[in-house]
Every structure is written in C-alpha cells, then in structure tokens.
Amino acid sequence: MLRPENELDLFVRGLKKLESFKGVRFIHARKPIMPEKPVESFFVACSVGTVHKEKNTAGNRRFEAQLEFNIYAPYTKGARELGVLAVSLMDGLDRLDSEGKLSDIKISDPAYDKNLCTQYQKVEATLLWEIVPETPEELPLSSTMPITVNGVQVQAVSAVYQASEDVYVLRELLAGETDRYISKGKAYKLSITVESVRDPFRDMGTFDISYALAGTVRSFAGCRVTKITESRNSDNVPVREYEFFTRQSDFREESGEQNE
C-alpha cells in the first residue's frame, strides 16, 4: 500500500528544487504553530486530505488519497500572482510524477482566508493504488520464459510492453490562451505474468526488468507497479499479472548493438 505522507514529502522535496518555487516556503498544514500575520510572502500549506480504501464483492481493492497544497499569497499580492503559482504547482507535480503515481491533479477557485486576511488557492492531487484479483475464463499459459529482475534471472509466464507518447496539458488560466500540449517523452507499460509461488515482485518497490524476444533484448529501468491481477491459469495454477510504468528503456540486438 502507498504511504500518503511519504509520497507527499517526496513531491514537496521535488517542488522545492524547481525555479518557480525559489523563495516559496512549504509548511505542514496541521502543525500547531500558525504562520505569521499579516502574510508577507508566498507559502504552501501541505497535507494529506481524504484517504479512502474500498473492496467490492469481486475482491477488487482500491486505495485513494488526496494530497492538498494550499497556496497563500502575501497581502501585497492579488489573485493573478496566486493563479500563476497555482498553475506552476500543478505543472510541477505533473513533471515530478515520473512513476505515474498521480491519477488526477486539479486547481480550485481562489478563496479568502479570514483568519490570515489573505487569498489562497488549493491544488489537489489524487494518489491511486489498485489490486484487482479476477478469474478469467482461460489463460493459455503453459510455458515460461526467462526474464531478469534487478540482475537476477527468473521465470515468467509472459512479458509484453506497450509504448505511448506521454504528454501533459498546461492551461493558461488567466491569459486565456488555448491548451498547450507538451511532450514528456515515451511512456512504457509492461505486463508481466508470473506464477504466484515464484513471484519476484512480492516485495514491491522499483525494478529493472529485461527480457529477450525475437532477437532483441528489451530493458526497462525504474519500473513501478501500478496494478496487480490475481488469477489461475488453465492448469489451475495461481498466477499474478503485474502492470508496470516507466519511461526508461533500452532495446538492443542480442549481439549488443543498440537500436533505441
């Protein structure tokens, strides 16, 4: 299960390093010490909001948590500067989400804080983790193939990948410009099925995975699990299908020549 507070800390550390947040303070929203009044500089109050975990009758388990970033403007600044920083925070979260942890990022309308006598604007991001056990009618999985996981060769039932162009949309909320699509490069989704008793991914974390197919070695670094499907194959053997997300890949001919 994801740890929302740990994930929030990781994103905050990344945001602090961005040029657009140079000089902007980040604080824990629920600390007993209140910020200064009047507010004289931009600061972001960060917290974990609603946390939800559910399990339906089919056994699907879904974990969801809201990361909240309340951006406060100094009393000398207005909604325009606040909105620019809110868009920068949304863009920063999207850029930092290299492992596909966030399923949704949104900005709320500006509001006024009567206690601090200043304007603030909320940016929310949704963390999502899902485990979906299911029993398909039949899985034609009668053989295994070697794959390498973190330098150790193991046996998998199957391994496939999909590549796509990953983009994000930057909306100029105040200037009124049309949406701009900016490429973040290729994204890869791996689907690897293993027998449950020989599961090399049970400890979670990130993985470097490679396998050979049709004379080409496909290597993927920094793979993060995004979905698990538990089932049984046609021989009634328990198996798990893992979906991974990564942007780091290297395709080479088995002779060693690099293709991509």
N, C-alpha and C positions, 0 to 999 in steps of 0.2 A: 504494500500500500504506500502511496505517496505520503510524505510528511509535509503538510502545507506550510508550516512555519519555516522548515528548512528550505523549501523551494522559494518562499518569499525572500529569505535572506540572500539566496543566490541571485535572484533578479535585482534586488536592491544594490548588491555589490557591483553588478554589471552596469546598472544605471548611473551609479556614482562616477564611473570611469568615462562616461560619454561627455563630449564637449558641451552639449546643450544644457547639461546639469552642473556645470562648473560653478561652484559657489552656492548651489542649492542644497539645503540641509534635508536629511532624511531622519525621521524620528519614529519611534513606535507609538502608535496612536493611543494605546491603552496604558501608557506609563502614568504614574500618579502625578508627575511634575508637568504642569501646564506650560505651554510656550509663552513667550513674552507678549505683553500687551501695552501699547499697540504693536502690531506685527510690522517689522521694519525690513524684512527680507523674505524671499520665497522659501517655503519649506514644504515637505511632503510627509504627511502622516500615514504610515503604512500599517496594515493589519490584515489578519485572516478573518473574513466575514463568515457567511453561512457555509457550513460543512454538511454534506449530505451523502449518505450511503444507503443503497437500497438493494434488495434482492427479490426478484419476481418468482413466480411459480415455476418458471423454466430453469431456475438456478442462476440466471444472469446476475452478476454483482457489479454495481456501478458506484464509483466513488467520485464525488464532485466537491470542489471547494472554491470559494470566491476570494481572490486576492484584491484588496482595496487600497487605492492610493488617493488620498485627499490632498489636492494641491492648494495651498493657501497663498494668496497674493499679499504683498505688503500694502499698507493703507494708501501708499502713494501711487499704486498701480491700479489699472482697471481690468475689465473683462477681456479686452483684446490681448494683453500680455498673458493673462491667465490661460486663455484659449490656445495661444501658440505653444505654451509649455505643456498643456494637456495633450495636444497632438504630438509633441515631441516625445512625451512619455509613452503614448500608445505606440508610436513608431519604434521607440527604443525597446519596448517589451517584445514587439514582433521580431526585431532584429536579433535580440538575445535568445529567442525561443528556437535555438538551433536543433533541439531534440524533439520538437513537436509536443511539448507538454501542455500548451495552452490551446483550448478549443474555441475561445471567444474573447475578444477584447472590445470594450465599449466605453464611450465617454458620456457622462450625464450632463445635463444643463448646469450652468453656473448657479450658485446659491449664495446666500449671505449668512454668515455666522454671527449671531447677535452677541455671543459671549466674547469673541475676539474682535468684533466690529470690522470685519473684512470679508472679502469674497473668497470662495473656494470652489473647486470643481473636482468631481470624482472620476477616476479611471478605474474600471473593474476588469479583471481578467479571470477566466474560469480554468481551473486545473481539472483535468479529466483522466480517470483511470478505469478500465473496464476489463472484467474477466467474463467470458461468455462460454460456459460449457454447453455443448449440444451434441446430439447423436444423429449424424446424417444417415441416410438410407444405406449407403455403402461407400467405402473408400477403397479404391483399388491400390492398396499399399502393401505389396507383397515382398518388396526388396528394399535394401538400404543403399545409401551412398555415403562416401566419406566426406566430411567437412572438417575444417579447422576452426576451433573456437578458442580465442586467446592463446594461440600457439599450440593447442593440444588437439590431436586428431580424434574425432568421434564419429559415430554412425548416425545418420539422419535418414528418415523415410523419404523426404523430398525437400527440395530447396528451389525456390523461384524468386524472381525480383521484378519490380515494375519501376520504371523511371518516369519522372514528370518534371516539367518546368515549374519551379516554385516561385510565386510572386506574392507581393503584398500591395495593398492599395493605400496610398496616402491621400486623405481627403483634406483639402484646404478649406476648413470650415468657415473661416472668417473672410478670406479673399474671394470666395465664390467661384473658384476655378473648378474645372471638371476633374473627376477622379484621375489620378496618375498611377499607372501600374509599373512597379519597379521589380526587376528580376532579382531573386536571391540565389539563382543558380539551380542546378538539378537537385531533386529530392528523390530518394530511393526508398521503396517499401519492400522489405523482404518477408517472405512467408516460408517458414521452415517448420516441418513436422518431425517430431522425434517420438520414440517410444517413451512412455512415462517413466519406466524403470531405468532408462538410460538418458535422463533429461540433464543436459549440461547447462541449462539456463535457470535452474530452480532457485539459485541464489540472487537472481535479478542483477541489477547494476547495468553497466555498459559492456559491449562485447565487440571484439574484432573477429569478423567471420569471413572465411574464404572457402570456395569450392571450385572444382573444375568441371566444365561441361563443354562438350563438342570442341575440345582442343583449346579452350580459353579458361584461364584462371580468373575468377571474379572475386575481388577482395573488397570488403566494406568495413570501414573503421568507425568506432564510436557508435555502434548500433544500440538503440534504446528500445526496450519492449513497450509496445503501445496496446497490444491486445493478446489475450490467450484464449484459445478454444480447446476445450477438453472433449474427447470423444473416444470411440472404439473403431478399429478398422474391421475389415471383412472377416478377419480371423478372431474377432472379439478381443483384440489386444488393446489396452488403453494407450492412447497417443495424445500428444498435445501439439497444437499448431500455434506457433508464435508469429506475430507480426512485429517487425522492427522498422524503425525510422532512422535514416541517416542521410547526410549529404556528402560523405566522404567515400569515394570509390576508386578502384584501380582495376582495369581489365587488361590482362596480359596473355599473350600466347604462351603455351606451356614451355616453349623454348626460352621465354624470358623477355620477348620483345613487347614493349608497351604499346597498347592501342589507344587508350583513353586516359 
